[in-house]
Amino acid sequence: MRPVKYSVLLLRPDYVADDYGQDTYMAHVWGTSVDQAIERAQKEAAEADKDEDDCWVDYYPLLVTRGHIDDLAPHD
């Protein structure tokens, strides 16, 4: 299978989030399956957050789309 582009929106775990339930991470990854894309996004988010426990599985996938999409919502 050839890798394709995915956009994955993750909910950060409460121990990392500034405002749990509203603190998300958008990743743009390549993968051969949705599961692989989610795992790659989770690991990317944990690394970006410098998650010392390396609990990348705690990043909960909220949305997965094929292709790289941009978040157009205003951010603080």
N, CA, C and O atoms as a GROMACS GRO file, in nm:
protein
  304
    1MET      N    1   0.082  -0.118   0.000
    1MET     CA    2   0.000   0.000   0.000
    1MET      C    3   0.086   0.125   0.000
    1MET      O    4   0.189   0.131   0.068
    2ARG      N    5   0.044   0.223  -0.075
    2ARG     CA    6   0.119   0.349  -0.081
    2ARG      C    7   0.072   0.443   0.030
    2ARG      O    8  -0.048   0.450   0.058
    3PRO      N    9   0.164   0.514   0.093
    3PRO     CA   10   0.124   0.610   0.196
    3PRO      C   11   0.043   0.724   0.135
    3PRO      O   12   0.066   0.766   0.021
    4VAL      N   13  -0.052   0.774   0.211
    4VAL     CA   14  -0.131   0.890   0.172
    4VAL      C   15  -0.126   0.993   0.284
    4VAL      O   16  -0.088   0.963   0.397
    5LYS      N   17  -0.165   1.116   0.250
    5LYS     CA   18  -0.167   1.224   0.348
    5LYS      C   19  -0.291   1.213   0.436
    5LYS      O   20  -0.400   1.180   0.388
    6TYR      N   21  -0.273   1.241   0.566
    6TYR     CA   22  -0.384   1.246   0.660
    6TYR      C   23  -0.369   1.370   0.748
    6TYR      O   24  -0.257   1.415   0.777
    7SER      N   25  -0.481   1.425   0.789
    7SER     CA   26  -0.486   1.527   0.893
    7SER      C   27  -0.554   1.463   1.012
    7SER      O   28  -0.660   1.402   0.998
    8VAL      N   29  -0.492   1.477   1.129
    8VAL     CA   30  -0.544   1.413   1.250
    8VAL      C   31  -0.555   1.519   1.360
    8VAL      O   32  -0.457   1.584   1.395
    9LEU      N   33  -0.676   1.534   1.413
    9LEU     CA   34  -0.700   1.625   1.523
    9LEU      C   35  -0.706   1.543   1.652
    9LEU      O   36  -0.787   1.451   1.665
   10LEU      N   37  -0.619   1.577   1.746
   10LEU     CA   38  -0.609   1.502   1.872
   10LEU      C   39  -0.647   1.590   1.990
   10LEU      O   40  -0.620   1.710   1.991
   11LEU      N   41  -0.710   1.529   2.090
   11LEU     CA   42  -0.735   1.594   2.217
   11LEU      C   43  -0.618   1.564   2.308
   11LEU      O   44  -0.584   1.448   2.331
   12ARG      N   45  -0.556   1.670   2.360
   12ARG     CA   46  -0.442   1.649   2.450
   12ARG      C   47  -0.492   1.592   2.583
   12ARG      O   48  -0.601   1.626   2.627
   13PRO      N   49  -0.412   1.506   2.647
   13PRO     CA   50  -0.451   1.452   2.778
   13PRO      C   51  -0.455   1.562   2.884
   13PRO      O   52  -0.389   1.665   2.870
   14ASP      N   53  -0.532   1.539   2.988
   14ASP     CA   54  -0.550   1.642   3.091
   14ASP      C   55  -0.420   1.685   3.157
   14ASP      O   56  -0.407   1.801   3.196
   15TYR      N   57  -0.324   1.596   3.171
   15TYR     CA   58  -0.199   1.631   3.237
   15TYR      C   59  -0.106   1.714   3.150
   15TYR      O   60  -0.003   1.762   3.198
   16VAL      N   61  -0.139   1.731   3.024
   16VAL     CA   62  -0.059   1.813   2.932
   16VAL      C   63  -0.133   1.941   2.895
   16VAL      O   64  -0.071   2.044   2.869
   17ALA      N   65  -0.265   1.934   2.894
   17ALA     CA   66  -0.349   2.042   2.842
   17ALA      C   67  -0.350   2.164   2.932
   17ALA      O   68  -0.346   2.154   3.055
   18ASP      N   69  -0.354   2.281   2.869
   18ASP     CA   70  -0.374   2.406   2.942
   18ASP      C   71  -0.520   2.418   2.985
   18ASP      O   72  -0.550   2.463   3.095
   19ASP      N   73  -0.609   2.379   2.897
   19ASP     CA   74  -0.753   2.386   2.923
   19ASP      C   75  -0.814   2.256   2.871
   19ASP      O   76  -0.860   2.250   2.756
   20TYR      N   77  -0.815   2.152   2.955
   20TYR     CA   78  -0.858   2.020   2.912
   20TYR      C   79  -0.999   2.023   2.853
   20TYR      O   80  -1.089   2.089   2.906
   21GLY      N   81  -1.015   1.952   2.745
   21GLY     CA   82  -1.142   1.947   2.674
   21GLY      C   83  -1.147   2.046   2.560
   21GLY      O   84  -1.233   2.038   2.472
   22GLN      N   85  -1.053   2.141   2.562
   22GLN     CA   86  -1.046   2.242   2.456
   22GLN      C   87  -0.908   2.248   2.393
   22GLN      O   88  -0.890   2.316   2.292
   23ASP      N   89  -0.812   2.180   2.450
   23ASP     CA   90  -0.673   2.186   2.402
   23ASP      C   91  -0.647   2.072   2.305
   23ASP      O   92  -0.644   1.955   2.345
   24THR      N   93  -0.629   2.105   2.179
   24THR     CA   94  -0.612   2.005   2.074
   24THR      C   95  -0.480   2.023   2.002
   24THR      O   96  -0.412   2.124   2.016
   25TYR      N   97  -0.445   1.922   1.924
   25TYR     CA   98  -0.324   1.924   1.842
   25TYR      C   99  -0.361   1.874   1.703
   25TYR      O  100  -0.420   1.766   1.690
   26MET      N  101  -0.326   1.950   1.601
   26MET     CA  102  -0.352   1.909   1.462
   26MET      C  103  -0.220   1.862   1.402
   26MET      O  104  -0.120   1.934   1.401
   27ALA      N  105  -0.221   1.740   1.351
   27ALA     CA  106  -0.102   1.684   1.288
   27ALA      C  107  -0.131   1.653   1.141
   27ALA      O  108  -0.240   1.611   1.105
   28HIS      N  109  -0.030   1.674   1.059
   28HIS     CA  110  -0.035   1.636   0.919
   28HIS      C  111   0.070   1.527   0.900
   28HIS      O  112   0.190   1.552   0.913
   29VAL      N  113   0.024   1.407   0.870
   29VAL     CA  114   0.115   1.292   0.863
   29VAL      C  115   0.088   1.212   0.736
   29VAL      O  116  -0.013   1.232   0.668
   30TRP      N  117   0.178   1.123   0.706
   30TRP     CA  118   0.162   1.027   0.598
   30TRP      C  119   0.145   0.889   0.660
   30TRP      O  120   0.207   0.859   0.762
   31GLY      N  121   0.062   0.807   0.600
   31GLY     CA  122   0.043   0.672   0.652
   31GLY      C  123  -0.019   0.580   0.548
   31GLY      O  124  -0.077   0.626   0.450
   32THR      N  125  -0.006   0.451   0.572
   32THR     CA  126  -0.065   0.351   0.482
   32THR      C  127  -0.203   0.308   0.530
   32THR      O  128  -0.272   0.233   0.461
   33SER      N  129  -0.244   0.357   0.650
   33SER     CA  130  -0.376   0.326   0.704
   33SER      C  131  -0.415   0.436   0.802
   33SER      O  132  -0.331   0.514   0.846
   34VAL      N  133  -0.542   0.440   0.836
   34VAL     CA  134  -0.589   0.536   0.936
   34VAL      C  135  -0.522   0.509   1.070
   34VAL      O  136  -0.479   0.602   1.138
   35ASP      N  137  -0.512   0.383   1.108
   35ASP     CA  138  -0.449   0.348   1.236
   35ASP      C  139  -0.304   0.395   1.242
   35ASP      O  140  -0.260   0.447   1.344
   36GLN      N  141  -0.232   0.378   1.133
   36GLN     CA  142  -0.093   0.422   1.131
   36GLN      C  143  -0.086   0.575   1.138
   36GLN      O  144   0.001   0.629   1.206
   37ALA      N  145  -0.175   0.643   1.070
   37ALA     CA  146  -0.178   0.789   1.073
   37ALA      C  147  -0.204   0.839   1.215
   37ALA      O  148  -0.140   0.933   1.261
   38ILE      N  149  -0.299   0.777   1.284
   38ILE     CA  150  -0.329   0.816   1.422
   38ILE      C  151  -0.208   0.796   1.512
   38ILE      O  152  -0.172   0.884   1.589
   39GLU      N  153  -0.145   0.681   1.501
   39GLU     CA  154  -0.028   0.653   1.585
   39GLU      C  155   0.084   0.753   1.558
   39GLU      O  156   0.147   0.802   1.652
   40ARG      N  157   0.109   0.783   1.432
   40ARG     CA  158   0.214   0.880   1.398
   40ARG      C  159   0.180   1.018   1.453
   40ARG      O  160   0.268   1.090   1.503
   41ALA      N  161   0.053   1.056   1.444
   41ALA     CA  162   0.011   1.186   1.496
   41ALA      C  163   0.025   1.190   1.648
   41ALA      O  164   0.070   1.290   1.703
   42GLN      N  165  -0.015   1.083   1.715
   42GLN     CA  166  -0.004   1.077   1.861
   42GLN      C  167   0.142   1.090   1.905
   42GLN      O  168   0.173   1.163   1.999
   43LYS      N  169   0.231   1.021   1.838
   43LYS     CA  170   0.373   1.028   1.873
   43LYS      C  171   0.429   1.167   1.845
   43LYS      O  172   0.510   1.218   1.922
   44GLU      N  173   0.386   1.228   1.735
   44GLU     CA  174   0.430   1.364   1.702
   44GLU      C  175   0.385   1.462   1.810
   44GLU      O  176   0.462   1.547   1.854
   45ALA      N  177   0.260   1.452   1.852
   45ALA     CA  178   0.206   1.541   1.954
   45ALA      C  179   0.278   1.525   2.086
   45ALA      O  180   0.312   1.624   2.151
   46ALA      N  181   0.301   1.402   2.128
   46ALA     CA  182   0.372   1.376   2.254
   46ALA      C  183   0.512   1.434   2.250
   46ALA      O  184   0.560   1.491   2.348
   47GLU      N  185   0.578   1.420   2.136
   47GLU     CA  186   0.712   1.476   2.122
   47GLU      C  187   0.708   1.629   2.125
   47GLU      O  188   0.792   1.692   2.188
   48ALA      N  189   0.612   1.688   2.056
   48ALA     CA  190   0.599   1.833   2.054
   48ALA      C  191   0.571   1.888   2.194
   48ALA      O  192   0.618   1.997   2.229
   49ASP      N  193   0.494   1.815   2.273
   49ASP     CA  194   0.460   1.857   2.409
   49ASP      C  195   0.566   1.818   2.511
   49ASP      O  196   0.554   1.849   2.629
   50LYS      N  197   0.670   1.750   2.465
   50LYS     CA  198   0.775   1.702   2.555
   50LYS      C  199   0.716   1.621   2.670
   50LYS      O  200   0.752   1.639   2.787
   51ASP      N  201   0.626   1.531   2.634
   51ASP     CA  202   0.559   1.444   2.730
   51ASP      C  203   0.664   1.349   2.790
   51ASP      O  204   0.708   1.255   2.723
   52GLU      N  205   0.702   1.374   2.914
   52GLU     CA  206   0.810   1.298   2.978
   52GLU      C  207   0.778   1.151   2.994
   52GLU      O  208   0.868   1.067   2.992
   53ASP      N  209   0.650   1.118   3.012
   53ASP     CA  210   0.611   0.978   3.031
   53ASP      C  211   0.599   0.904   2.899
   53ASP      O  212   0.581   0.782   2.897
   54ASP      N  213   0.608   0.977   2.788
   54ASP     CA  214   0.596   0.918   2.654
   54ASP      C  215   0.466   0.837   2.642
   54ASP      O  216   0.466   0.726   2.589
   55CYS      N  217   0.358   0.895   2.691
   55CYS     CA  218   0.227   0.828   2.685
   55CYS      C  219   0.150   0.879   2.564
   55CYS      O  220   0.043   0.937   2.577
   56TRP      N  221   0.205   0.856   2.448
   56TRP     CA  222   0.144   0.906   2.325
   56TRP      C  223   0.004   0.849   2.303
   56TRP      O  224  -0.077   0.912   2.234
   57VAL      N  225  -0.026   0.733   2.359
   57VAL     CA  226  -0.160   0.675   2.342
   57VAL      C  227  -0.267   0.754   2.417
   57VAL      O  228  -0.386   0.734   2.393
   58ASP      N  229  -0.227   0.844   2.507
   58ASP     CA  230  -0.323   0.926   2.580
   58ASP      C  231  -0.379   1.042   2.498
   58ASP      O  232  -0.473   1.108   2.540
   59TYR      N  233  -0.321   1.066   2.381
   59TYR     CA  234  -0.371   1.170   2.290
   59TYR      C  235  -0.487   1.108   2.211
   59TYR      O  236  -0.466   1.018   2.130
   60TYR      N  237  -0.609   1.159   2.236
   60TYR     CA  238  -0.729   1.097   2.182
   60TYR      C  239  -0.766   1.154   2.046
   60TYR      O  240  -0.782   1.275   2.031
   61PRO      N  241  -0.779   1.067   1.945
   61PRO     CA  242  -0.815   1.116   1.811
   61PRO      C  243  -0.962   1.161   1.806
   61PRO      O  244  -1.053   1.085   1.840
   62LEU      N  245  -0.982   1.284   1.764
   62LEU     CA  246  -1.116   1.340   1.749
   62LEU      C  247  -1.163   1.337   1.604
   62LEU      O  248  -1.282   1.322   1.577
   63LEU      N  249  -1.068   1.351   1.511
   63LEU     CA  250  -1.102   1.360   1.369
   63LEU      C  251  -0.984   1.314   1.286
   63LEU      O  252  -0.869   1.350   1.314
   64VAL      N  253  -1.012   1.235   1.184
   64VAL     CA  254  -0.909   1.194   1.089
   64VAL      C  255  -0.966   1.215   0.949
   64VAL      O  256  -1.074   1.166   0.917
   65THR      N  257  -0.893   1.288   0.866
   65THR     CA  258  -0.936   1.310   0.728
   65THR      C  259  -0.823   1.273   0.634
   65THR      O  260  -0.706   1.282   0.669
   66ARG      N  261  -0.860   1.233   0.515
   66ARG     CA  262  -0.761   1.207   0.412
   66ARG      C  263  -0.723   1.341   0.351
   66ARG      O  264  -0.810   1.422   0.319
   67GLY      N  265  -0.595   1.364   0.336
   67GLY     CA  266  -0.544   1.491   0.283
   67GLY      C  267  -0.502   1.583   0.395
   67GLY      O  268  -0.542   1.566   0.510
   68HIS      N  269  -0.420   1.680   0.360
   68HIS     CA  270  -0.376   1.777   0.458
   68HIS      C  271  -0.469   1.897   0.453
   68HIS      O  272  -0.480   1.965   0.351
   69ILE      N  273  -0.537   1.922   0.565
   69ILE     CA  274  -0.628   2.035   0.573
   69ILE      C  275  -0.571   2.137   0.672
   69ILE      O  276  -0.496   2.101   0.762
   70ASP      N  277  -0.608   2.262   0.654
   70ASP     CA  278  -0.562   2.368   0.742
   70ASP      C  279  -0.672   2.406   0.839
   70ASP      O  280  -0.789   2.412   0.802
   71ASP      N  281  -0.636   2.432   0.963
   71ASP     CA  282  -0.729   2.480   1.064
   71ASP      C  283  -0.743   2.630   1.046
   71ASP      O  284  -0.646   2.704   1.062
   72LEU      N  285  -0.862   2.674   1.012
   72LEU     CA  286  -0.886   2.816   0.986
   72LEU      C  287  -0.947   2.889   1.105
   72LEU      O  288  -0.976   3.008   1.097
   73ALA      N  289  -0.968   2.818   1.215
   73ALA     CA  290  -1.026   2.880   1.335
   73ALA      C  291  -0.928   2.980   1.394
   73ALA      O  292  -0.807   2.957   1.394
   74PRO      N  293  -0.980   3.093   1.445
   74PRO     CA  294  -0.892   3.190   1.511
   74PRO      C  295  -0.836   3.131   1.639
   74PRO      O  296  -0.906   3.061   1.712
   75HIS      N  297  -0.712   3.160   1.667
   75HIS     CA  298  -0.644   3.110   1.787
   75HIS      C  299  -0.591   3.227   1.867
   75HIS      O  300  -0.557   3.331   1.812
   76ASP      N  301  -0.585   3.208   1.997
   76ASP     CA  302  -0.531   3.315   2.084
   76ASP      C  303  -0.382   3.324   2.068
   76ASP      O  304  -0.318   3.408   2.133
   0.00000   0.00000   0.00000
